[in-house]
């Protein structure tokens, strides 16, 4: 985890025993203030014993306050280790924006490490997904995507080579969808995602800096121009950094366009 356990005395604030507000609620708000204003994501909280002694409360009262903040996803427990300030989870928003657009919108600094950018012959599976003949040329772009230098996902995109002549010459694009739209006139109009829970393989675990077998979200996307698949991609998201948000509507009710 990287941090020494801090002492409880660094938590500002105190409890008012004469207040009508119950002690565990006061303590919850003291801890909330500490988490939001005096600590940072991933940092461990002082030990329960130290905090209970510092605030002169029963361990049960302290746990009640902590549990409320765990439910709010401000704190997270690691069994046998301690309680930590939770890292904010990002929505996997089902929109056809590029990764760089999405991270910039969230105020995070996007970057990418290119793992492969090449032309390969379509395997039977890729030919099926991209509506090609087996062996036809496919552009493969595999990247590790980061936000504020932290690994977030491994993305692998496959594009029919005939759609994007000369794309390899310019090197890996900083924003794939921008290049498809601006250079090749391929404005992605709609898409379909299939999302499932997976366990991280050794190679994915190494890239995402998680344990082998840790939960990851696997997203398979077909992105279309008209009725043709222009981009088929498979992404693995760190499950501890993402949550899935899916807008729903009743059949027959006019939808607000999402993209």
Rosetta blueprint (number, residue, H / E / L):
1 X L
2 X L
3 X L
4 X L
5 X L
6 X L
7 X L
8 X H
9 X H
10 X H
11 X L
12 X L
13 X L
14 X L
15 X L
16 X L
17 X L
18 X L
19 X L
20 X L
21 X L
22 X L
23 X H
24 X H
25 X H
26 X H
27 X H
28 X H
29 X H
30 X H
31 X H
32 X H
33 X H
34 X H
35 X H
36 X H
37 X H
38 X L
39 X L
40 X L
41 X L
42 X L
43 X L
44 X E
45 X L
46 X L
47 X L
48 X H
49 X H
50 X H
51 X H
52 X H
53 X H
54 X H
55 X H
56 X L
57 X L
58 X L
59 X H
60 X H
61 X H
62 X H
63 X H
64 X H
65 X H
66 X H
67 X H
68 X H
69 X H
70 X H
71 X H
72 X L
73 X L
74 X L
75 X E
76 X E
77 X E
78 X E
79 X L
80 X L
81 X L
82 X E
83 X E
84 X E
85 X E
86 X L
87 X L
88 X L
89 X L
90 X E
91 X E
92 X E
93 X E
94 X L
95 X L
96 X L
97 X L
98 X L
99 X H
100 X H
101 X H
102 X H
103 X H
104 X H
105 X H
106 X L
107 X L
108 X L
109 X L
110 X E
111 X E
112 X E
113 X E
114 X E
115 X E
116 X E
117 X E
118 X E
119 X E
120 X E
121 X E
122 X L
123 X L
124 X H
125 X H
126 X H
127 X H
128 X H
129 X H
130 X H
131 X L
132 X L
133 X L
134 X L
135 X L
136 X L
137 X E
138 X E
139 X E
140 X E
141 X E
142 X E
143 X E
144 X E
145 X E
146 X E
147 X E
148 X L
149 X L
150 X E
151 X E
152 X E
153 X E
154 X E
155 X E
156 X E
157 X E
158 X E
159 X E
160 X E
161 X H
162 X H
163 X H
164 X L
165 X L
166 X L
167 X L
168 X L
169 X L
170 X L
171 X L
172 X L
173 X L
174 X L
175 X L
176 X H
177 X H
178 X H
179 X H
180 X H
181 X H
182 X H
183 X H
184 X H
185 X L
186 X L
187 X L
188 X L
189 X L
190 X E
191 X E
192 X E
193 X E
194 X E
195 X E
196 X E
197 X E
198 X E
199 X E
200 X L
201 X L
202 X H
203 X H
204 X H
205 X H
206 X H
207 X H
208 X H
209 X L
210 X L
211 X L
212 X L
213 X L
214 X L
215 X E
216 X E
217 X E
218 X E
219 X E
220 X E
221 X E
222 X E
223 X E
224 X E
225 X E
226 X L
227 X L
228 X E
229 X E
230 X E
231 X E
232 X E
233 X E
234 X E
235 X E
236 X E
237 X E
238 X E
239 X L
240 X L
241 X L
242 X E
243 X E
244 X E
245 X E
246 X L
247 X L
248 X L
249 X L
250 X L
251 X L
252 X L
253 X L
254 X L
255 X L
256 X L
257 X L
258 X L
259 X L
